Amino acid sequence: MVGRKTERKRFNGKLKQLNERLRRLRTAGGRAMMAYVRRHLEGHIRYYGVSGNYRALSCYVKAASRLLFKWPNRRSQRRSIPWARFRPILKDRVLPRIRIVHNLYPMPIGRTQTGSRMV
């Protein structure tokens, strides 16, 4: 099997774009930021959710959640929300389920297709 992984340049570029977008959405409020991040992550998982790329998807979701933690907490001089309170909010409202959308290897390894001479 050929392993697939998101290219580092694309991975970092998408995170920079997300960071910039969240910076611009800072004045719109936390709900707008959470809604945008949810849509962004769903699209990212649909595009990059191929066989062998689960680890990169997981890393991207973690990095996006760190950015989402960062920007609402910079809105004022008051104390920020701690991770212990923020994590359940993320899991309930924001983070989509990480999954492989495009299975590139639908046949189990070692099984041949019907009609194949390779037995």
N, CA, C and O atoms as a GROMACS GRO file, in nm:
protein
  476
    1MET      N    1   0.084  -0.119   0.000
    1MET     CA    2   0.000   0.000   0.000
    1MET      C    3   0.088   0.125   0.000
    1MET      O    4   0.192   0.130   0.065
    2VAL      N    5   0.044   0.221  -0.073
    2VAL     CA    6   0.113   0.348  -0.077
    2VAL      C    7   0.056   0.436   0.034
    2VAL      O    8  -0.065   0.457   0.043
    3GLY      N    9   0.144   0.487   0.119
    3GLY     CA   10   0.099   0.576   0.225
    3GLY      C   11   0.078   0.716   0.172
    3GLY      O   12   0.155   0.763   0.088
    4ARG      N   13  -0.025   0.782   0.219
    4ARG     CA   14  -0.053   0.919   0.176
    4ARG      C   15  -0.053   1.009   0.297
    4ARG      O   16  -0.101   0.973   0.405
    5LYS      N   17   0.002   1.128   0.278
    5LYS     CA   18   0.010   1.224   0.386
    5LYS      C   19   0.000   1.363   0.325
    5LYS      O   20   0.053   1.388   0.217
    6THR      N   21  -0.068   1.452   0.394
    6THR     CA   22  -0.081   1.589   0.347
    6THR      C   23   0.057   1.654   0.339
    6THR      O   24   0.136   1.644   0.433
    7GLU      N   25   0.084   1.719   0.229
    7GLU     CA   26   0.213   1.786   0.210
    7GLU      C   27   0.230   1.898   0.314
    7GLU      O   28   0.136   1.972   0.342
    8ARG      N   29   0.348   1.908   0.368
    8ARG     CA   30   0.376   2.006   0.475
    8ARG      C   31   0.347   2.148   0.431
    8ARG      O   32   0.293   2.228   0.508
    9LYS      N   33   0.382   2.180   0.308
    9LYS     CA   34   0.361   2.315   0.258
    9LYS      C   35   0.212   2.350   0.253
    9LYS      O   36   0.173   2.461   0.290
   10ARG      N   37   0.129   2.257   0.209
   10ARG     CA   38  -0.015   2.279   0.206
   10ARG      C   39  -0.073   2.285   0.347
   10ARG      O   40  -0.158   2.369   0.377
   11PHE      N   41  -0.026   2.195   0.433
   11PHE     CA   42  -0.072   2.190   0.571
   11PHE      C   43  -0.049   2.324   0.640
   11PHE      O   44  -0.141   2.381   0.698
   12ASN      N   45   0.074   2.374   0.632
   12ASN     CA   46   0.107   2.502   0.697
   12ASN      C   47   0.037   2.619   0.629
   12ASN      O   48  -0.003   2.714   0.696
   13GLY      N   49   0.023   2.614   0.498
   13GLY     CA   50  -0.045   2.722   0.426
   13GLY      C   51  -0.191   2.733   0.466
   13GLY      O   52  -0.242   2.844   0.485
   14LYS      N   53  -0.259   2.619   0.480
   14LYS     CA   54  -0.399   2.621   0.521
   14LYS      C   55  -0.413   2.671   0.664
   14LYS      O   56  -0.509   2.741   0.696
   15LEU      N   57  -0.318   2.636   0.751
   15LEU     CA   58  -0.323   2.685   0.888
   15LEU      C   59  -0.302   2.836   0.894
   15LEU      O   60  -0.365   2.906   0.973
   16LYS      N   61  -0.214   2.888   0.809
   16LYS     CA   62  -0.192   3.033   0.805
   16LYS      C   63  -0.317   3.105   0.755
   16LYS      O   64  -0.353   3.210   0.807
   17GLN      N   65  -0.383   3.048   0.654
   17GLN     CA   66  -0.507   3.108   0.605
   17GLN      C   67  -0.615   3.107   0.713
   17GLN      O   68  -0.688   3.205   0.730
   18LEU      N   69  -0.625   2.995   0.786
   18LEU     CA   70  -0.723   2.987   0.894
   18LEU      C   71  -0.692   3.089   1.004
   18LEU      O   72  -0.783   3.153   1.056
   19ASN      N   73  -0.566   3.103   1.037
   19ASN     CA   74  -0.524   3.199   1.139
   19ASN      C   75  -0.562   3.342   1.097
   19ASN      O   76  -0.613   3.419   1.178
   20GLU      N   77  -0.536   3.375   0.973
   20GLU     CA   78  -0.569   3.509   0.922
   20GLU      C   79  -0.720   3.532   0.922
   20GLU      O   80  -0.767   3.640   0.960
   21ARG      N   81  -0.795   3.432   0.881
   21ARG     CA   82  -0.941   3.445   0.878
   21ARG      C   83  -0.997   3.462   1.019
   21ARG      O   84  -1.088   3.543   1.040
   22LEU      N   85  -0.946   3.385   1.116
   22LEU     CA   86  -0.992   3.398   1.254
   22LEU      C   87  -0.955   3.535   1.311
   22LEU      O   88  -1.031   3.592   1.390
   23ARG      N   89  -0.841   3.588   1.271
   23ARG     CA   90  -0.801   3.721   1.316
   23ARG      C   91  -0.901   3.825   1.266
   23ARG      O   92  -0.937   3.917   1.340
   24ARG      N   93  -0.946   3.810   1.141
   24ARG     CA   94  -1.043   3.904   1.086
   24ARG      C   95  -1.182   3.885   1.147
   24ARG      O   96  -1.259   3.981   1.156
   25LEU      N   97  -1.216   3.763   1.188
   25LEU     CA   98  -1.346   3.735   1.248
   25LEU      C   99  -1.351   3.768   1.397
   25LEU      O  100  -1.455   3.752   1.460
   26ARG      N  101  -1.240   3.812   1.453
   26ARG     CA  102  -1.231   3.836   1.597
   26ARG      C  103  -1.340   3.932   1.645
   26ARG      O  104  -1.396   3.912   1.753
   27THR      N  105  -1.371   4.033   1.568
   27THR     CA  106  -1.472   4.130   1.611
   27THR      C  107  -1.614   4.077   1.595
   27THR      O  108  -1.707   4.130   1.655
   28ALA      N  109  -1.632   3.972   1.515
   28ALA     CA  110  -1.766   3.915   1.494
   28ALA      C  111  -1.812   3.832   1.613
   28ALA      O  112  -1.932   3.810   1.629
   29GLY      N  113  -1.721   3.787   1.696
   29GLY     CA  114  -1.759   3.711   1.815
   29GLY      C  115  -1.720   3.565   1.807
   29GLY      O  116  -1.682   3.514   1.701
   30GLY      N  117  -1.730   3.500   1.919
   30GLY     CA  118  -1.689   3.360   1.930
   30GLY      C  119  -1.777   3.264   1.851
   30GLY      O  120  -1.727   3.167   1.795
   31ARG      N  121  -1.907   3.291   1.846
   31ARG     CA  122  -1.997   3.201   1.773
   31ARG      C  123  -1.966   3.201   1.624
   31ARG      O  124  -1.970   3.096   1.559
   32ALA      N  125  -1.937   3.317   1.570
   32ALA     CA  126  -1.903   3.325   1.428
   32ALA      C  127  -1.772   3.252   1.399
   32ALA      O  128  -1.759   3.184   1.297
   33MET      N  129  -1.676   3.265   1.490
   33MET     CA  130  -1.549   3.194   1.472
   33MET      C  131  -1.570   3.043   1.478
   33MET      O  132  -1.513   2.970   1.398
   34MET      N  133  -1.650   2.997   1.574
   34MET     CA  134  -1.674   2.853   1.588
   34MET      C  135  -1.747   2.797   1.466
   34MET      O  136  -1.716   2.688   1.419
   35ALA      N  137  -1.845   2.872   1.416
   35ALA     CA  138  -1.918   2.826   1.297
   35ALA      C  139  -1.825   2.818   1.177
   35ALA      O  140  -1.831   2.723   1.099
   36TYR      N  141  -1.737   2.918   1.162
   36TYR     CA  142  -1.645   2.916   1.049
   36TYR      C  143  -1.547   2.798   1.060
   36TYR      O  144  -1.522   2.729   0.962
   37VAL      N  145  -1.493   2.776   1.180
   37VAL     CA  146  -1.396   2.667   1.198
   37VAL      C  147  -1.463   2.532   1.172
   37VAL      O  148  -1.400   2.444   1.114
   38ARG      N  149  -1.587   2.515   1.213
   38ARG     CA  150  -1.657   2.389   1.188
   38ARG      C  151  -1.671   2.364   1.038
   38ARG      O  152  -1.642   2.255   0.990
   39ARG      N  153  -1.716   2.465   0.964
   39ARG     CA  154  -1.730   2.450   0.818
   39ARG      C  155  -1.594   2.423   0.754
   39ARG      O  156  -1.582   2.340   0.664
   40HIS      N  157  -1.493   2.495   0.800
   40HIS     CA  158  -1.358   2.479   0.746
   40HIS      C  159  -1.306   2.337   0.769
   40HIS      O  160  -1.251   2.275   0.678
   41LEU      N  161  -1.324   2.286   0.890
   41LEU     CA  162  -1.274   2.152   0.920
   41LEU      C  163  -1.352   2.044   0.846
   41LEU      O  164  -1.293   1.945   0.803
   42GLU      N  165  -1.483   2.062   0.831
   42GLU     CA  166  -1.560   1.964   0.755
   42GLU      C  167  -1.512   1.957   0.610
   42GLU      O  168  -1.498   1.848   0.554
   43GLY      N  169  -1.486   2.072   0.550
   43GLY     CA  170  -1.433   2.073   0.414
   43GLY      C  171  -1.294   2.014   0.405
   43GLY      O  172  -1.263   1.943   0.310
   44HIS      N  173  -1.211   2.042   0.504
   44HIS     CA  174  -1.075   1.987   0.505
   44HIS      C  175  -1.078   1.836   0.517
   44HIS      O  176  -1.003   1.767   0.448
   45ILE      N  177  -1.165   1.785   0.603
   45ILE     CA  178  -1.175   1.640   0.620
   45ILE      C  179  -1.230   1.574   0.494
   45ILE      O  180  -1.185   1.466   0.457
   46ARG      N  181  -1.325   1.638   0.428
   46ARG     CA  182  -1.378   1.581   0.303
   46ARG      C  183  -1.272   1.576   0.193
   46ARG      O  184  -1.269   1.482   0.114
   47TYR      N  185  -1.186   1.677   0.187
   47TYR     CA  186  -1.086   1.682   0.081
   47TYR      C  187  -0.966   1.593   0.112
   47TYR      O  188  -0.922   1.516   0.026
   48TYR      N  189  -0.912   1.604   0.232
   48TYR     CA  190  -0.790   1.533   0.266
   48TYR      C  191  -0.815   1.400   0.337
   48TYR      O  192  -0.720   1.335   0.379
   49GLY      N  193  -0.940   1.357   0.350
   49GLY     CA  194  -0.972   1.232   0.420
   49GLY      C  195  -0.954   1.111   0.331
   49GLY      O  196  -1.052   1.044   0.296
   50VAL      N  197  -0.830   1.081   0.294
   50VAL     CA  198  -0.801   0.963   0.213
   50VAL      C  199  -0.729   0.860   0.298
   50VAL      O  200  -0.677   0.890   0.405
   51SER      N  201  -0.726   0.738   0.249
   51SER     CA  202  -0.663   0.629   0.322
   51SER      C  203  -0.518   0.663   0.354
   51SER      O  204  -0.444   0.709   0.267
   52GLY      N  205  -0.478   0.641   0.479
   52GLY     CA  206  -0.341   0.665   0.520
   52GLY      C  207  -0.314   0.806   0.568
   52GLY      O  208  -0.200   0.836   0.605
   53ASN      N  209  -0.412   0.894   0.569
   53ASN     CA  210  -0.389   1.033   0.606
   53ASN      C  211  -0.456   1.069   0.739
   53ASN      O  212  -0.474   1.188   0.768
   54TYR      N  213  -0.494   0.972   0.818
   54TYR     CA  214  -0.566   0.997   0.942
   54TYR      C  215  -0.482   1.078   1.040
   54TYR      O  216  -0.534   1.168   1.107
   55ARG      N  217  -0.355   1.047   1.050
   55ARG     CA  218  -0.268   1.117   1.146
   55ARG      C  219  -0.256   1.266   1.111
   55ARG      O  220  -0.260   1.351   1.200
   56ALA      N  221  -0.240   1.297   0.982
   56ALA     CA  222  -0.230   1.437   0.941
   56ALA      C  223  -0.362   1.510   0.965
   56ALA      O  224  -0.362   1.627   1.003
   57LEU      N  225  -0.476   1.442   0.944
   57LEU     CA  226  -0.605   1.504   0.973
   57LEU      C  227  -0.617   1.535   1.122
   57LEU      O  228  -0.664   1.643   1.160
   58SER      N  229  -0.576   1.441   1.203
   58SER     CA  230  -0.582   1.462   1.348
   58SER      C  231  -0.494   1.579   1.391
   58SER      O  232  -0.536   1.660   1.474
   59CYS      N  233  -0.375   1.589   1.336
   59CYS     CA  234  -0.285   1.700   1.368
   59CYS      C  235  -0.345   1.833   1.324
   59CYS      O  236  -0.334   1.933   1.396
   60TYR      N  237  -0.409   1.834   1.208
   60TYR     CA  238  -0.469   1.959   1.158
   60TYR      C  239  -0.584   2.003   1.248
   60TYR      O  240  -0.597   2.122   1.278
   61VAL      N  241  -0.667   1.910   1.291
   61VAL     CA  242  -0.779   1.944   1.378
   61VAL      C  243  -0.728   1.997   1.512
   61VAL      O  244  -0.784   2.092   1.566
   62LYS      N  245  -0.622   1.937   1.565
   62LYS     CA  246  -0.564   1.986   1.691
   62LYS      C  247  -0.508   2.127   1.674
   62LYS      O  248  -0.527   2.212   1.761
   63ALA      N  249  -0.438   2.151   1.564
   63ALA     CA  250  -0.382   2.284   1.539
   63ALA      C  251  -0.492   2.388   1.520
   63ALA      O  252  -0.479   2.501   1.568
   64ALA      N  253  -0.599   2.350   1.451
   64ALA     CA  254  -0.711   2.443   1.432
   64ALA      C  255  -0.780   2.473   1.565
   64ALA      O  256  -0.824   2.586   1.587
   65SER      N  257  -0.790   2.374   1.651
   65SER     CA  258  -0.853   2.399   1.781
   65SER      C  259  -0.766   2.489   1.868
   65SER      O  260  -0.819   2.568   1.947
   66ARG      N  261  -0.634   2.479   1.855
   66ARG     CA  262  -0.546   2.571   1.927
   66ARG      C  263  -0.564   2.714   1.878
   66ARG      O  264  -0.564   2.808   1.958
   67LEU      N  265  -0.579   2.731   1.746
   67LEU     CA  266  -0.604   2.865   1.693
   67LEU      C  267  -0.739   2.920   1.740
   67LEU      O  268  -0.752   3.038   1.771
   68LEU      N  269  -0.838   2.832   1.743
   68LEU     CA  270  -0.970   2.875   1.789
   68LEU      C  271  -0.967   2.911   1.938
   68LEU      O  272  -1.044   2.996   1.981
   69PHE      N  273  -0.883   2.848   2.014
   69PHE     CA  274  -0.867   2.882   2.156
   69PHE      C  275  -0.798   3.017   2.170
   69PHE      O  276  -0.829   3.096   2.260
   70LYS      N  277  -0.703   3.043   2.080
   70LYS     CA  278  -0.622   3.164   2.090
   70LYS      C  279  -0.702   3.292   2.061
   70LYS      O  280  -0.697   3.387   2.140
   71TRP      N  281  -0.776   3.295   1.950
   71TRP     CA  282  -0.835   3.421   1.906
   71TRP      C  283  -0.949   3.472   1.991
   71TRP      O  284  -0.952   3.593   2.016
   72PRO      N  285  -1.044   3.393   2.037
   72PRO     CA  286  -1.147   3.452   2.126
   72PRO      C  287  -1.089   3.502   2.258
   72PRO      O  288  -1.144   3.595   2.318
   73ASN      N  289  -0.980   3.442   2.302
   73ASN     CA  290  -0.920   3.485   2.428
   73ASN      C  291  -0.841   3.615   2.414
   73ASN      O  292  -0.797   3.670   2.516
   74ARG      N  293  -0.823   3.664   2.295
   74ARG     CA  294  -0.751   3.791   2.275
   74ARG      C  295  -0.846   3.907   2.256
   74ARG      O  296  -0.803   4.018   2.224
   75ARG      N  297  -0.975   3.885   2.275
   75ARG     CA  298  -1.074   3.989   2.248
   75ARG      C  299  -1.078   4.096   2.355
   75ARG      O  300  -1.122   4.207   2.327
   76SER      N  301  -1.033   4.068   2.476
   76SER     CA  302  -1.038   4.169   2.581
   76SER      C  303  -0.925   4.144   2.680
   76SER      O  304  -0.848   4.049   2.666
   77GLN      N  305  -0.917   4.232   2.780
   77GLN     CA  306  -0.812   4.217   2.880
   77GLN      C  307  -0.856   4.127   2.995
   77GLN      O  308  -0.778   4.101   3.087
   78ARG      N  309  -0.979   4.079   2.991
   78ARG     CA  310  -1.024   3.990   3.098
   78ARG      C  311  -0.954   3.856   3.088
   78ARG      O  312  -0.890   3.824   2.988
   79ARG      N  313  -0.968   3.778   3.193
   79ARG     CA  314  -0.904   3.647   3.194
   79ARG      C  315  -0.962   3.559   3.085
   79ARG      O  316  -1.081   3.569   3.052
   80SER      N  317  -0.879   3.475   3.030
   80SER     CA  318  -0.926   3.388   2.922
   80SER      C  319  -0.992   3.264   2.981
   80SER      O  320  -0.977   3.232   3.099
   81ILE      N  321  -1.066   3.196   2.896
   81ILE     CA  322  -1.130   3.072   2.935
   81ILE      C  323  -1.023   2.962   2.939
   81ILE      O  324  -0.944   2.952   2.845
   82PRO      N  325  -1.017   2.882   3.044
   82PRO     CA  326  -0.915   2.778   3.050
   82PRO      C  327  -0.950   2.660   2.959
   82PRO      O  328  -1.066   2.642   2.921
   83TRP      N  329  -0.849   2.582   2.924
   83TRP     CA  330  -0.868   2.467   2.838
   83TRP      C  331  -0.969   2.370   2.896
   83TRP      O  332  -1.044   2.307   2.821
   84ALA      N  333  -0.972   2.356   3.028
   84ALA     CA  334  -1.064   2.260   3.091
   84ALA      C  335  -1.210   2.294   3.060
   84ALA      O  336  -1.292   2.204   3.047
   85ARG      N  337  -1.243   2.422   3.049
   85ARG     CA  338  -1.380   2.462   3.014
   85ARG      C  339  -1.401   2.470   2.863
   85ARG      O  340  -1.512   2.453   2.814
   86PHE      N  341  -1.294   2.496   2.790
   86PHE     CA  342  -1.305   2.514   2.644
   86PHE      C  343  -1.315   2.380   2.571
   86PHE      O  344  -1.384   2.370   2.469
   87ARG      N  345  -1.248   2.278   2.621
   87ARG     CA  346  -1.244   2.147   2.554
   87ARG      C  347  -1.383   2.086   2.536
   87ARG      O  348  -1.413   2.039   2.426
   88PRO      N  349  -1.471   2.084   2.639
   88PRO     CA  350  -1.605   2.028   2.616
   88PRO      C  351  -1.687   2.109   2.514
   88PRO      O  352  -1.766   2.052   2.439
   89ILE      N  353  -1.668   2.239   2.511
   89ILE     CA  354  -1.737   2.322   2.411
   89ILE      C  355  -1.692   2.283   2.271
   89ILE      O  356  -1.774   2.272   2.180
   90LEU      N  357  -1.562   2.262   2.255
   90LEU     CA  358  -1.509   2.220   2.125
   90LEU      C  359  -1.570   2.088   2.081
   90LEU      O  360  -1.616   2.075   1.968
   91LYS      N  361  -1.570   1.991   2.170
   91LYS     CA  362  -1.618   1.858   2.133
   91LYS      C  363  -1.767   1.858   2.102
   91LYS      O  364  -1.811   1.788   2.011
   92ASP      N  365  -1.846   1.936   2.176
   92ASP     CA  366  -1.990   1.936   2.155
   92ASP      C  367  -2.032   2.015   2.032
   92ASP      O  368  -2.119   1.971   1.957
   93ARG      N  369  -1.972   2.132   2.011
   93ARG     CA  370  -2.024   2.224   1.910
   93ARG      C  371  -1.939   2.239   1.785
   93ARG      O  372  -1.993   2.266   1.678
   94VAL      N  373  -1.808   2.222   1.796
   94VAL     CA  374  -1.722   2.264   1.686
   94VAL      C  375  -1.662   2.148   1.609
   94VAL      O  376  -1.677   2.139   1.487
   95LEU      N  377  -1.594   2.059   1.678
   95LEU     CA  378  -1.511   1.961   1.609
   95LEU      C  379  -1.594   1.852   1.542
   95LEU      O  380  -1.669   1.780   1.608
   96PRO      N  381  -1.580   1.838   1.410
   96PRO     CA  382  -1.646   1.726   1.342
   96PRO      C  383  -1.567   1.598   1.367
   96PRO      O  384  -1.452   1.602   1.412
   97ARG      N  385  -1.629   1.486   1.339
   97ARG     CA  386  -1.563   1.357   1.358
   97ARG      C  387  -1.455   1.340   1.251
   97ARG      O  388  -1.481   1.358   1.132
   98ILE      N  389  -1.336   1.304   1.294
   98ILE     CA  390  -1.227   1.279   1.200
   98ILE      C  391  -1.249   1.141   1.140
   98ILE      O  392  -1.265   1.043   1.213
   99ARG      N  393  -1.252   1.134   1.008
   99ARG     CA  394  -1.280   1.007   0.942
   99ARG      C  395  -1.214   1.002   0.805
   99ARG      O  396  -1.178   1.106   0.748
  100ILE      N  397  -1.200   0.883   0.754
  100ILE     CA  398  -1.150   0.864   0.618
  100ILE      C  399  -1.272   0.862   0.526
  100ILE      O  400  -1.355   0.772   0.534
  101VAL      N  401  -1.281   0.961   0.439
  101VAL     CA  402  -1.396   0.974   0.350
  101VAL      C  403  -1.374   0.893   0.223
  101VAL      O  404  -1.466   0.828   0.173
  102HIS      N  405  -1.252   0.896   0.171
  102HIS     CA  406  -1.220   0.828   0.046
  102HIS      C  407  -1.130   0.708   0.076
  102HIS      O  408  -1.010   0.724   0.098
  103ASN      N  409  -1.189   0.589   0.076
  103ASN     CA  410  -1.112   0.468   0.099
  103ASN      C  411  -1.050   0.425  -0.034
  103ASN      O  412  -1.122   0.380  -0.124
  104LEU      N  413  -0.920   0.437  -0.046
  104LEU     CA  414  -0.853   0.404  -0.171
  104LEU      C  415  -0.825   0.255  -0.185
  104LEU      O  416  -0.788   0.209  -0.293
  105TYR      N  417  -0.844   0.181  -0.078
  105TYR     CA  418  -0.818   0.037  -0.079
  105TYR      C  419  -0.940  -0.037  -0.028
  105TYR      O  420  -0.938  -0.090   0.083
  106PRO      N  421  -1.048  -0.043  -0.108
  106PRO     CA  422  -1.170  -0.106  -0.058
  106PRO      C  423  -1.161  -0.256  -0.041
  106PRO      O  424  -1.234  -0.313   0.041
  107MET      N  425  -1.073  -0.322  -0.114
  107MET     CA  426  -1.057  -0.467  -0.102
  107MET      C  427  -0.960  -0.497   0.011
  107MET      O  428  -0.857  -0.431   0.022
  108PRO      N  429  -0.992  -0.594   0.094
  108PRO     CA  430  -0.896  -0.634   0.198
  108PRO      C  431  -0.766  -0.682   0.134
  108PRO      O  432  -0.768  -0.742   0.027
  109ILE      N  433  -0.656  -0.657   0.200
  109ILE     CA  434  -0.525  -0.698   0.147
  109ILE      C  435  -0.520  -0.850   0.142
  109ILE      O  436  -0.559  -0.918   0.237
  110GLY      N  437  -0.473  -0.903   0.031
  110GLY     CA  438  -0.460  -1.047   0.016
  110GLY      C  439  -0.575  -1.111  -0.056
  110GLY      O  440  -0.564  -1.227  -0.097
  111ARG      N  441  -0.684  -1.041  -0.074
  111ARG     CA  442  -0.798  -1.095  -0.150
  111ARG      C  443  -0.792  -1.042  -0.292
  111ARG      O  444  -0.758  -0.926  -0.314
  112THR      N  445  -0.825  -1.126  -0.385
  112THR     CA  446  -0.825  -1.083  -0.525
  112THR      C  447  -0.970  -1.057  -0.568
  112THR      O  448  -1.065  -1.100  -0.503
  113GLN      N  449  -0.982  -0.987  -0.679
  113GLN     CA  450  -1.114  -0.961  -0.732
  113GLN      C  451  -1.171  -1.087  -0.796
  113GLN      O  452  -1.098  -1.178  -0.833
  114THR      N  453  -1.301  -1.091  -0.807
  114THR     CA  454  -1.368  -1.206  -0.869
  114THR      C  455  -1.326  -1.214  -1.014
  114THR      O  456  -1.322  -1.113  -1.085
  115GLY      N  457  -1.294  -1.335  -1.058
  115GLY     CA  458  -1.255  -1.355  -1.196
  115GLY      C  459  -1.106  -1.340  -1.219
  115GLY      O  460  -1.060  -1.356  -1.332
  116SER      N  461  -1.031  -1.309  -1.116
  116SER     CA  462  -0.887  -1.292  -1.132
  116SER      C  463  -0.821  -1.429  -1.137
  116SER      O  464  -0.865  -1.522  -1.069
  117ARG      N  465  -0.716  -1.443  -1.216
  117ARG     CA  466  -0.644  -1.569  -1.224
  117ARG      C  467  -0.544  -1.584  -1.109
  117ARG      O  468  -0.492  -1.692  -1.084
  118MET      N  469  -0.521  -1.474  -1.040
  118MET     CA  470  -0.423  -1.478  -0.930
  118MET      C  471  -0.492  -1.534  -0.805
  118MET      O  472  -0.571  -1.465  -0.740
  119VAL      N  473  -0.461  -1.659  -0.773
  119VAL     CA  474  -0.526  -1.723  -0.659
  119VAL      C  475  -0.423  -1.763  -0.557
  119VAL      O  476  -0.459  -1.818  -0.453
   0.00000   0.00000   0.00000
